[in-house]
Amino acid sequence: MVYFRLHGIGEGDVNYRYRFTDSDLKRLADLVALYSDAGEIYVMFNNMYMGEDALRFKKMMMLTV
């Protein structure tokens, strides 16, 4: 099992106000693909835009399958 928990990119250790860009999500998709043989892969967005970012990421992943 692989688990990614994303708090955002930027100043400090945690940036909850960060909105992930399409480029960020593409890099994440590439990283997730490296673990495709791991079985279960979980990605948790833990930022203020988590719902929107997660839906965009899900759509991106559906296009790459």
mmCIF file of the N, C-alpha and C atoms, coordinates in Angstrom:
data_MODEL
# 
_entry.id   MODEL 
# 
loop_
_atom_site.group_PDB 
_atom_site.id 
_atom_site.type_symbol 
_atom_site.label_atom_id 
_atom_site.label_alt_id 
_atom_site.label_comp_id 
_atom_site.label_asym_id 
_atom_site.label_entity_id 
_atom_site.label_seq_id 
_atom_site.pdbx_PDB_ins_code 
_atom_site.Cartn_x 
_atom_site.Cartn_y 
_atom_site.Cartn_z 
_atom_site.occupancy 
_atom_site.B_iso_or_equiv 
_atom_site.pdbx_formal_charge 
_atom_site.auth_seq_id 
_atom_site.auth_comp_id 
_atom_site.auth_asym_id 
_atom_site.auth_atom_id 
_atom_site.pdbx_PDB_model_num 
ATOM 1   N N  . MET A 1 1  ? 0.844   -1.174 0.000   1.00 0.00 ? 1  MET A N  1 
ATOM 2   C CA . MET A 1 1  ? 0.000   0.000  0.000   1.00 0.00 ? 1  MET A CA 1 
ATOM 3   C C  . MET A 1 1  ? 0.896   1.247  0.000   1.00 0.00 ? 1  MET A C  1 
ATOM 4   N N  . VAL A 1 2  ? 0.459   2.263  -0.737  1.00 0.00 ? 2  VAL A N  1 
ATOM 5   C CA . VAL A 1 2  ? 1.177   3.533  -0.808  1.00 0.00 ? 2  VAL A CA 1 
ATOM 6   C C  . VAL A 1 2  ? 0.194   4.640  -0.447  1.00 0.00 ? 2  VAL A C  1 
ATOM 7   N N  . TYR A 1 3  ? 0.658   5.598  0.351   1.00 0.00 ? 3  TYR A N  1 
ATOM 8   C CA . TYR A 1 3  ? -0.211  6.679  0.834   1.00 0.00 ? 3  TYR A CA 1 
ATOM 9   C C  . TYR A 1 3  ? 0.493   8.020  0.649   1.00 0.00 ? 3  TYR A C  1 
ATOM 10  N N  . PHE A 1 4  ? -0.153  8.925  -0.074  1.00 0.00 ? 4  PHE A N  1 
ATOM 11  C CA . PHE A 1 4  ? 0.346   10.283 -0.256  1.00 0.00 ? 4  PHE A CA 1 
ATOM 12  C C  . PHE A 1 4  ? -0.604  11.227 0.470   1.00 0.00 ? 4  PHE A C  1 
ATOM 13  N N  . ARG A 1 5  ? -0.070  12.095 1.295   1.00 0.00 ? 5  ARG A N  1 
ATOM 14  C CA . ARG A 1 5  ? -0.874  13.116 1.980   1.00 0.00 ? 5  ARG A CA 1 
ATOM 15  C C  . ARG A 1 5  ? -0.286  14.470 1.602   1.00 0.00 ? 5  ARG A C  1 
ATOM 16  N N  . LEU A 1 6  ? -1.087  15.281 0.935   1.00 0.00 ? 6  LEU A N  1 
ATOM 17  C CA . LEU A 1 6  ? -0.600  16.518 0.339   1.00 0.00 ? 6  LEU A CA 1 
ATOM 18  C C  . LEU A 1 6  ? -1.146  17.737 1.067   1.00 0.00 ? 6  LEU A C  1 
ATOM 19  N N  . HIS A 1 7  ? -0.246  18.563 1.569   1.00 0.00 ? 7  HIS A N  1 
ATOM 20  C CA . HIS A 1 7  ? -0.633  19.768 2.310   1.00 0.00 ? 7  HIS A CA 1 
ATOM 21  C C  . HIS A 1 7  ? -0.446  21.040 1.499   1.00 0.00 ? 7  HIS A C  1 
ATOM 22  N N  . GLY A 1 8  ? 0.187   20.965 0.390   1.00 0.00 ? 8  GLY A N  1 
ATOM 23  C CA . GLY A 1 8  ? 0.445   22.159 -0.409  1.00 0.00 ? 8  GLY A CA 1 
ATOM 24  C C  . GLY A 1 8  ? 1.926   22.426 -0.545  1.00 0.00 ? 8  GLY A C  1 
ATOM 25  N N  . ILE A 1 9  ? 2.231   23.301 -1.462  1.00 0.00 ? 9  ILE A N  1 
ATOM 26  C CA . ILE A 1 9  ? 3.611   23.646 -1.775  1.00 0.00 ? 9  ILE A CA 1 
ATOM 27  C C  . ILE A 1 9  ? 3.808   25.121 -1.461  1.00 0.00 ? 9  ILE A C  1 
ATOM 28  N N  . GLY A 1 10 ? 4.957   25.475 -0.940  1.00 0.00 ? 10 GLY A N  1 
ATOM 29  C CA . GLY A 1 10 ? 5.211   26.889 -0.693  1.00 0.00 ? 10 GLY A CA 1 
ATOM 30  C C  . GLY A 1 10 ? 5.917   27.120 0.615   1.00 0.00 ? 10 GLY A C  1 
ATOM 31  N N  . GLU A 1 11 ? 5.725   28.292 1.144   1.00 0.00 ? 11 GLU A N  1 
ATOM 32  C CA . GLU A 1 11 ? 6.429   28.696 2.356   1.00 0.00 ? 11 GLU A CA 1 
ATOM 33  C C  . GLU A 1 11 ? 6.046   27.816 3.541   1.00 0.00 ? 11 GLU A C  1 
ATOM 34  N N  . GLY A 1 12 ? 7.025   27.536 4.357   1.00 0.00 ? 12 GLY A N  1 
ATOM 35  C CA . GLY A 1 12 ? 6.803   26.748 5.559   1.00 0.00 ? 12 GLY A CA 1 
ATOM 36  C C  . GLY A 1 12 ? 6.642   25.267 5.243   1.00 0.00 ? 12 GLY A C  1 
ATOM 37  N N  . ASP A 1 13 ? 6.421   24.494 6.286   1.00 0.00 ? 13 ASP A N  1 
ATOM 38  C CA . ASP A 1 13 ? 6.256   23.053 6.120   1.00 0.00 ? 13 ASP A CA 1 
ATOM 39  C C  . ASP A 1 13 ? 4.895   22.701 5.540   1.00 0.00 ? 13 ASP A C  1 
ATOM 40  N N  . VAL A 1 14 ? 3.877   23.495 5.847   1.00 0.00 ? 14 VAL A N  1 
ATOM 41  C CA . VAL A 1 14 ? 2.509   23.209 5.433   1.00 0.00 ? 14 VAL A CA 1 
ATOM 42  C C  . VAL A 1 14 ? 1.899   24.474 4.846   1.00 0.00 ? 14 VAL A C  1 
ATOM 43  N N  . ASN A 1 15 ? 1.254   24.350 3.717   1.00 0.00 ? 15 ASN A N  1 
ATOM 44  C CA . ASN A 1 15 ? 0.599   25.490 3.082   1.00 0.00 ? 15 ASN A CA 1 
ATOM 45  C C  . ASN A 1 15 ? -0.815  25.065 2.701   1.00 0.00 ? 15 ASN A C  1 
ATOM 46  N N  . TYR A 1 16 ? -1.735  25.144 3.654   1.00 0.00 ? 16 TYR A N  1 
ATOM 47  C CA . TYR A 1 16 ? -3.107  24.678 3.443   1.00 0.00 ? 16 TYR A CA 1 
ATOM 48  C C  . TYR A 1 16 ? -3.866  25.503 2.411   1.00 0.00 ? 16 TYR A C  1 
ATOM 49  N N  . ARG A 1 17 ? -3.403  26.703 2.106   1.00 0.00 ? 17 ARG A N  1 
ATOM 50  C CA . ARG A 1 17 ? -4.093  27.558 1.136   1.00 0.00 ? 17 ARG A CA 1 
ATOM 51  C C  . ARG A 1 17 ? -3.628  27.324 -0.302  1.00 0.00 ? 17 ARG A C  1 
ATOM 52  N N  . TYR A 1 18 ? -2.733  26.388 -0.489  1.00 0.00 ? 18 TYR A N  1 
ATOM 53  C CA . TYR A 1 18 ? -2.192  26.139 -1.821  1.00 0.00 ? 18 TYR A CA 1 
ATOM 54  C C  . TYR A 1 18 ? -3.227  25.434 -2.695  1.00 0.00 ? 18 TYR A C  1 
ATOM 55  N N  . ARG A 1 19 ? -3.367  25.892 -3.914  1.00 0.00 ? 19 ARG A N  1 
ATOM 56  C CA . ARG A 1 19 ? -4.209  25.225 -4.915  1.00 0.00 ? 19 ARG A CA 1 
ATOM 57  C C  . ARG A 1 19 ? -3.250  24.562 -5.907  1.00 0.00 ? 19 ARG A C  1 
ATOM 58  N N  . PHE A 1 20 ? -3.345  23.241 -6.032  1.00 0.00 ? 20 PHE A N  1 
ATOM 59  C CA . PHE A 1 20 ? -2.440  22.507 -6.900  1.00 0.00 ? 20 PHE A CA 1 
ATOM 60  C C  . PHE A 1 20 ? -2.690  22.867 -8.357  1.00 0.00 ? 20 PHE A C  1 
ATOM 61  N N  . THR A 1 21 ? -1.608  23.098 -9.091  1.00 0.00 ? 21 THR A N  1 
ATOM 62  C CA . THR A 1 21 ? -1.708  23.432 -10.510 1.00 0.00 ? 21 THR A CA 1 
ATOM 63  C C  . THR A 1 21 ? -1.836  22.137 -11.317 1.00 0.00 ? 21 THR A C  1 
ATOM 64  N N  . ASP A 1 22 ? -2.199  22.271 -12.580 1.00 0.00 ? 22 ASP A N  1 
ATOM 65  C CA . ASP A 1 22 ? -2.248  21.102 -13.453 1.00 0.00 ? 22 ASP A CA 1 
ATOM 66  C C  . ASP A 1 22 ? -0.869  20.461 -13.561 1.00 0.00 ? 22 ASP A C  1 
ATOM 67  N N  . SER A 1 23 ? 0.161   21.275 -13.571 1.00 0.00 ? 23 SER A N  1 
ATOM 68  C CA . SER A 1 23 ? 1.526   20.760 -13.618 1.00 0.00 ? 23 SER A CA 1 
ATOM 69  C C  . SER A 1 23 ? 1.858   19.954 -12.361 1.00 0.00 ? 23 SER A C  1 
ATOM 70  N N  . ASP A 1 24 ? 1.445   20.458 -11.202 1.00 0.00 ? 24 ASP A N  1 
ATOM 71  C CA . ASP A 1 24 ? 1.650   19.722 -9.940  1.00 0.00 ? 24 ASP A CA 1 
ATOM 72  C C  . ASP A 1 24 ? 0.954   18.365 -10.000 1.00 0.00 ? 24 ASP A C  1 
ATOM 73  N N  . LEU A 1 25 ? -0.272  18.375 -10.487 1.00 0.00 ? 25 LEU A N  1 
ATOM 74  C CA . LEU A 1 25 ? -1.054  17.136 -10.546 1.00 0.00 ? 25 LEU A CA 1 
ATOM 75  C C  . LEU A 1 25 ? -0.454  16.151 -11.550 1.00 0.00 ? 25 LEU A C  1 
ATOM 76  N N  . LYS A 1 26 ? 0.104   16.658 -12.624 1.00 0.00 ? 26 LYS A N  1 
ATOM 77  C CA . LYS A 1 26 ? 0.764   15.796 -13.607 1.00 0.00 ? 26 LYS A CA 1 
ATOM 78  C C  . LYS A 1 26 ? 1.993   15.137 -12.980 1.00 0.00 ? 26 LYS A C  1 
ATOM 79  N N  . ARG A 1 27 ? 2.770   15.913 -12.235 1.00 0.00 ? 27 ARG A N  1 
ATOM 80  C CA . ARG A 1 27 ? 3.948   15.340 -11.549 1.00 0.00 ? 27 ARG A CA 1 
ATOM 81  C C  . ARG A 1 27 ? 3.512   14.283 -10.539 1.00 0.00 ? 27 ARG A C  1 
ATOM 82  N N  . LEU A 1 28 ? 2.401   14.548 -9.849  1.00 0.00 ? 28 LEU A N  1 
ATOM 83  C CA . LEU A 1 28 ? 1.871   13.576 -8.895  1.00 0.00 ? 28 LEU A CA 1 
ATOM 84  C C  . LEU A 1 28 ? 1.424   12.307 -9.622  1.00 0.00 ? 28 LEU A C  1 
ATOM 85  N N  . ALA A 1 29 ? 0.751   12.461 -10.750 1.00 0.00 ? 29 ALA A N  1 
ATOM 86  C CA . ALA A 1 29 ? 0.314   11.299 -11.534 1.00 0.00 ? 29 ALA A CA 1 
ATOM 87  C C  . ALA A 1 29 ? 1.511   10.465 -11.968 1.00 0.00 ? 29 ALA A C  1 
ATOM 88  N N  . ASP A 1 30 ? 2.584   11.125 -12.376 1.00 0.00 ? 30 ASP A N  1 
ATOM 89  C CA . ASP A 1 30 ? 3.806   10.411 -12.764 1.00 0.00 ? 30 ASP A CA 1 
ATOM 90  C C  . ASP A 1 30 ? 4.396   9.656  -11.580 1.00 0.00 ? 30 ASP A C  1 
ATOM 91  N N  . LEU A 1 31 ? 4.358   10.275 -10.407 1.00 0.00 ? 31 LEU A N  1 
ATOM 92  C CA . LEU A 1 31 ? 4.879   9.630  -9.201  1.00 0.00 ? 31 LEU A CA 1 
ATOM 93  C C  . LEU A 1 31 ? 4.014   8.429  -8.816  1.00 0.00 ? 31 LEU A C  1 
ATOM 94  N N  . VAL A 1 32 ? 2.709   8.605  -8.861  1.00 0.00 ? 32 VAL A N  1 
ATOM 95  C CA . VAL A 1 32 ? 1.789   7.507  -8.546  1.00 0.00 ? 32 VAL A CA 1 
ATOM 96  C C  . VAL A 1 32 ? 2.020   6.337  -9.499  1.00 0.00 ? 32 VAL A C  1 
ATOM 97  N N  . ALA A 1 33 ? 2.265   6.627  -10.765 1.00 0.00 ? 33 ALA A N  1 
ATOM 98  C CA . ALA A 1 33 ? 2.489   5.576  -11.761 1.00 0.00 ? 33 ALA A CA 1 
ATOM 99  C C  . ALA A 1 33 ? 3.699   4.705  -11.403 1.00 0.00 ? 33 ALA A C  1 
ATOM 100 N N  . LEU A 1 34 ? 4.683   5.285  -10.738 1.00 0.00 ? 34 LEU A N  1 
ATOM 101 C CA . LEU A 1 34 ? 5.859   4.514  -10.326 1.00 0.00 ? 34 LEU A CA 1 
ATOM 102 C C  . LEU A 1 34 ? 5.498   3.408  -9.335  1.00 0.00 ? 34 LEU A C  1 
ATOM 103 N N  . TYR A 1 35 ? 4.388   3.577  -8.637  1.00 0.00 ? 35 TYR A N  1 
ATOM 104 C CA . TYR A 1 35 ? 3.962   2.613  -7.619  1.00 0.00 ? 35 TYR A CA 1 
ATOM 105 C C  . TYR A 1 35 ? 2.781   1.767  -8.092  1.00 0.00 ? 35 TYR A C  1 
ATOM 106 N N  . SER A 1 36 ? 2.550   1.699  -9.383  1.00 0.00 ? 36 SER A N  1 
ATOM 107 C CA . SER A 1 36 ? 1.368   1.016  -9.909  1.00 0.00 ? 36 SER A CA 1 
ATOM 108 C C  . SER A 1 36 ? 1.317   -0.462 -9.522  1.00 0.00 ? 36 SER A C  1 
ATOM 109 N N  . ASP A 1 37 ? 2.448   -1.067 -9.237  1.00 0.00 ? 37 ASP A N  1 
ATOM 110 C CA . ASP A 1 37 ? 2.461   -2.470 -8.839  1.00 0.00 ? 37 ASP A CA 1 
ATOM 111 C C  . ASP A 1 37 ? 2.282   -2.652 -7.328  1.00 0.00 ? 37 ASP A C  1 
ATOM 112 N N  . ALA A 1 38 ? 2.091   -1.565 -6.595  1.00 0.00 ? 38 ALA A N  1 
ATOM 113 C CA . ALA A 1 38 ? 1.973   -1.634 -5.135  1.00 0.00 ? 38 ALA A CA 1 
ATOM 114 C C  . ALA A 1 38 ? 0.618   -2.153 -4.672  1.00 0.00 ? 38 ALA A C  1 
ATOM 115 N N  . GLY A 1 39 ? -0.343  -2.209 -5.569  1.00 0.00 ? 39 GLY A N  1 
ATOM 116 C CA . GLY A 1 39 ? -1.679  -2.636 -5.166  1.00 0.00 ? 39 GLY A CA 1 
ATOM 117 C C  . GLY A 1 39 ? -2.539  -1.430 -4.872  1.00 0.00 ? 39 GLY A C  1 
ATOM 118 N N  . GLU A 1 40 ? -2.702  -1.124 -3.612  1.00 0.00 ? 40 GLU A N  1 
ATOM 119 C CA . GLU A 1 40 ? -3.539  0.005  -3.209  1.00 0.00 ? 40 GLU A CA 1 
ATOM 120 C C  . GLU A 1 40 ? -2.705  1.281  -3.115  1.00 0.00 ? 40 GLU A C  1 
ATOM 121 N N  . ILE A 1 41 ? -3.227  2.349  -3.728  1.00 0.00 ? 41 ILE A N  1 
ATOM 122 C CA . ILE A 1 41 ? -2.565  3.650  -3.679  1.00 0.00 ? 41 ILE A CA 1 
ATOM 123 C C  . ILE A 1 41 ? -3.603  4.669  -3.241  1.00 0.00 ? 41 ILE A C  1 
ATOM 124 N N  . TYR A 1 42 ? -3.287  5.406  -2.197  1.00 0.00 ? 42 TYR A N  1 
ATOM 125 C CA . TYR A 1 42 ? -4.187  6.428  -1.674  1.00 0.00 ? 42 TYR A CA 1 
ATOM 126 C C  . TYR A 1 42 ? -3.536  7.800  -1.806  1.00 0.00 ? 42 TYR A C  1 
ATOM 127 N N  . VAL A 1 43 ? -4.327  8.775  -2.236  1.00 0.00 ? 43 VAL A N  1 
ATOM 128 C CA . VAL A 1 43 ? -3.858  10.157 -2.329  1.00 0.00 ? 43 VAL A CA 1 
ATOM 129 C C  . VAL A 1 43 ? -4.843  11.014 -1.555  1.00 0.00 ? 43 VAL A C  1 
ATOM 130 N N  . MET A 1 44 ? -4.362  11.689 -0.517  1.00 0.00 ? 44 MET A N  1 
ATOM 131 C CA . MET A 1 44 ? -5.221  12.554 0.292   1.00 0.00 ? 44 MET A CA 1 
ATOM 132 C C  . MET A 1 44 ? -4.762  13.998 0.149   1.00 0.00 ? 44 MET A C  1 
ATOM 133 N N  . PHE A 1 45 ? -5.653  14.830 -0.330  1.00 0.00 ? 45 PHE A N  1 
ATOM 134 C CA . PHE A 1 45 ? -5.393  16.261 -0.398  1.00 0.00 ? 45 PHE A CA 1 
ATOM 135 C C  . PHE A 1 45 ? -5.854  16.861 0.923   1.00 0.00 ? 45 PHE A C  1 
ATOM 136 N N  . ASN A 1 46 ? -4.950  17.503 1.621   1.00 0.00 ? 46 ASN A N  1 
ATOM 137 C CA . ASN A 1 46 ? -5.255  18.076 2.930   1.00 0.00 ? 46 ASN A CA 1 
ATOM 138 C C  . ASN A 1 46 ? -4.994  19.581 2.872   1.00 0.00 ? 46 ASN A C  1 
ATOM 139 N N  . ASN A 1 47 ? -5.796  20.259 2.031   1.00 0.00 ? 47 ASN A N  1 
ATOM 140 C CA . ASN A 1 47 ? -5.659  21.702 1.873   1.00 0.00 ? 47 ASN A CA 1 
ATOM 141 C C  . ASN A 1 47 ? -7.062  22.297 1.720   1.00 0.00 ? 47 ASN A C  1 
ATOM 142 N N  . MET A 1 48 ? -7.154  23.605 1.636   1.00 0.00 ? 48 MET A N  1 
ATOM 143 C CA . MET A 1 48 ? -8.463  24.253 1.570   1.00 0.00 ? 48 MET A CA 1 
ATOM 144 C C  . MET A 1 48 ? -9.224  23.919 0.285   1.00 0.00 ? 48 MET A C  1 
ATOM 145 N N  . TYR A 1 49 ? -8.518  23.560 -0.764  1.00 0.00 ? 49 TYR A N  1 
ATOM 146 C CA . TYR A 1 49 ? -9.143  23.258 -2.059  1.00 0.00 ? 49 TYR A CA 1 
ATOM 147 C C  . TYR A 1 49 ? -9.154  21.756 -2.320  1.00 0.00 ? 49 TYR A C  1 
ATOM 148 N N  . MET A 1 50 ? -9.136  20.971 -1.249  1.00 0.00 ? 50 MET A N  1 
ATOM 149 C CA . MET A 1 50 ? -8.977  19.525 -1.370  1.00 0.00 ? 50 MET A CA 1 
ATOM 150 C C  . MET A 1 50 ? -10.018 18.869 -2.267  1.00 0.00 ? 50 MET A C  1 
ATOM 151 N N  . GLY A 1 51 ? -11.261 19.283 -2.171  1.00 0.00 ? 51 GLY A N  1 
ATOM 152 C CA . GLY A 1 51 ? -12.302 18.682 -2.997  1.00 0.00 ? 51 GLY A CA 1 
ATOM 153 C C  . GLY A 1 51 ? -12.070 18.948 -4.473  1.00 0.00 ? 51 GLY A C  1 
ATOM 154 N N  . GLU A 1 52 ? -11.788 20.194 -4.793  1.00 0.00 ? 52 GLU A N  1 
ATOM 155 C CA . GLU A 1 52 ? -11.557 20.576 -6.188  1.00 0.00 ? 52 GLU A CA 1 
ATOM 156 C C  . GLU A 1 52 ? -10.279 19.935 -6.731  1.00 0.00 ? 52 GLU A C  1 
ATOM 157 N N  . ASP A 1 53 ? -9.211  19.978 -5.939  1.00 0.00 ? 53 ASP A N  1 
ATOM 158 C CA . ASP A 1 53 ? -7.944  19.389 -6.385  1.00 0.00 ? 53 ASP A CA 1 
ATOM 159 C C  . ASP A 1 53 ? -8.088  17.881 -6.583  1.00 0.00 ? 53 ASP A C  1 
ATOM 160 N N  . ALA A 1 54 ? -8.782  17.216 -5.672  1.00 0.00 ? 54 ALA A N  1 
ATOM 161 C CA . ALA A 1 54 ? -8.963  15.769 -5.772  1.00 0.00 ? 54 ALA A CA 1 
ATOM 162 C C  . ALA A 1 54 ? -9.773  15.403 -7.014  1.00 0.00 ? 54 ALA A C  1 
ATOM 163 N N  . LEU A 1 55 ? -10.826 16.154 -7.306  1.00 0.00 ? 55 LEU A N  1 
ATOM 164 C CA . LEU A 1 55 ? -11.626 15.872 -8.494  1.00 0.00 ? 55 LEU A CA 1 
ATOM 165 C C  . LEU A 1 55 ? -10.826 16.082 -9.773  1.00 0.00 ? 55 LEU A C  1 
ATOM 166 N N  . ARG A 1 56 ? -10.032 17.147 -9.811  1.00 0.00 ? 56 ARG A N  1 
ATOM 167 C CA . ARG A 1 56 ? -9.193  17.391 -10.982 1.00 0.00 ? 56 ARG A CA 1 
ATOM 168 C C  . ARG A 1 56 ? -8.170  16.264 -11.156 1.00 0.00 ? 56 ARG A C  1 
ATOM 169 N N  . PHE A 1 57 ? -7.591  15.824 -10.038 1.00 0.00 ? 57 PHE A N  1 
ATOM 170 C CA . PHE A 1 57 ? -6.615  14.740 -10.095 1.00 0.00 ? 57 PHE A CA 1 
ATOM 171 C C  . PHE A 1 57 ? -7.278  13.436 -10.537 1.00 0.00 ? 57 PHE A C  1 
ATOM 172 N N  . LYS A 1 58 ? -8.452  13.170 -10.025 1.00 0.00 ? 58 LYS A N  1 
ATOM 173 C CA . LYS A 1 58 ? -9.182  11.960 -10.397 1.00 0.00 ? 58 LYS A CA 1 
ATOM 174 C C  . LYS A 1 58 ? -9.478  11.953 -11.900 1.00 0.00 ? 58 LYS A C  1 
ATOM 175 N N  . LYS A 1 59 ? -9.931  13.078 -12.432 1.00 0.00 ? 59 LYS A N  1 
ATOM 176 C CA . LYS A 1 59 ? -10.201 13.176 -13.865 1.00 0.00 ? 59 LYS A CA 1 
ATOM 177 C C  . LYS A 1 59 ? -8.917  12.956 -14.672 1.00 0.00 ? 59 LYS A C  1 
ATOM 178 N N  . MET A 1 60 ? -7.816  13.539 -14.191 1.00 0.00 ? 60 MET A N  1 
ATOM 179 C CA . MET A 1 60 ? -6.540  13.379 -14.870 1.00 0.00 ? 60 MET A CA 1 
ATOM 180 C C  . MET A 1 60 ? -6.131  11.905 -14.898 1.00 0.00 ? 60 MET A C  1 
ATOM 181 N N  . MET A 1 61 ? -6.301  11.226 -13.778 1.00 0.00 ? 61 MET A N  1 
ATOM 182 C CA . MET A 1 61 ? -5.917  9.826  -13.699 1.00 0.00 ? 61 MET A CA 1 
ATOM 183 C C  . MET A 1 61 ? -6.806  8.957  -14.574 1.00 0.00 ? 61 MET A C  1 
ATOM 184 N N  . MET A 1 62 ? -8.078  9.302  -14.684 1.00 0.00 ? 62 MET A N  1 
ATOM 185 C CA . MET A 1 62 ? -8.999  8.533  -15.523 1.00 0.00 ? 62 MET A CA 1 
ATOM 186 C C  . MET A 1 62 ? -8.609  8.657  -17.002 1.00 0.00 ? 62 MET A C  1 
ATOM 187 N N  . LEU A 1 63 ? -8.035  9.785  -17.383 1.00 0.00 ? 63 LEU A N  1 
ATOM 188 C CA . LEU A 1 63 ? -7.619  9.979  -18.768 1.00 0.00 ? 63 LEU A CA 1 
ATOM 189 C C  . LEU A 1 63 ? -6.348  9.221  -19.110 1.00 0.00 ? 63 LEU A C  1 
ATOM 190 N N  . THR A 1 64 ? -5.558  8.893  -18.084 1.00 0.00 ? 64 THR A N  1 
ATOM 191 C CA . THR A 1 64 ? -4.294  8.208  -18.327 1.00 0.00 ? 64 THR A CA 1 
ATOM 192 C C  . THR A 1 64 ? -4.401  6.689  -18.234 1.00 0.00 ? 64 THR A C  1 
ATOM 193 N N  . VAL A 1 65 ? -5.526  6.196  -17.808 1.00 0.00 ? 65 VAL A N  1 
ATOM 194 C CA . VAL A 1 65 ? -5.686  4.738  -17.637 1.00 0.00 ? 65 VAL A CA 1 
ATOM 195 C C  . VAL A 1 65 ? -5.889  4.060  -18.963 1.00 0.00 ? 65 VAL A C  1 
# 
